[in-house]
Amino acid sequence: AYLADVITRIIAGHPQNQIDDLLPWAYAPAPLKAVA
């Protein structure tokens, strides 16, 4: 799940100057969206 999310974020345009945010020890998963 971690790797899939990181690759998705990179493809979606995660800023290169914030790539450290995607390292395993600094990684925070995206908040879940509520479905109504």
C-alpha positions in Angstrom: 0.0 0.0 0.0 2.9 2.4 0.8 4.6 1.9 -2.5 1.5 2.2 -4.5 0.6 5.5 -2.7 4.0 7.0 -3.2 4.1 6.1 -6.9 0.6 7.6 -7.3 1.7 10.8 -5.5 4.8 11.1 -7.7 2.8 10.7 -10.9 0.2 13.2 -9.6 2.9 15.8 -9.4 4.3 15.7 -5.9 6.9 18.6 -5.7 10.5 17.5 -6.1 11.7 19.7 -3.3 9.4 17.8 -0.9 10.4 14.3 -2.0 11.7 13.7 1.6 8.1 13.6 2.7 7.6 10.3 0.8 10.5 8.4 2.6 9.2 5.5 4.8 10.2 7.2 8.1 8.5 10.5 7.2 5.6 9.1 5.3 2.1 10.1 6.3 -0.8 8.4 4.4 -3.3 10.7 2.8 -6.4 11.2 4.9 -9.4 9.1 3.9 -12.2 10.8 2.1 -15.7 10.2 3.4 -18.2 8.7 1.0 -21.8 9.8 1.4 
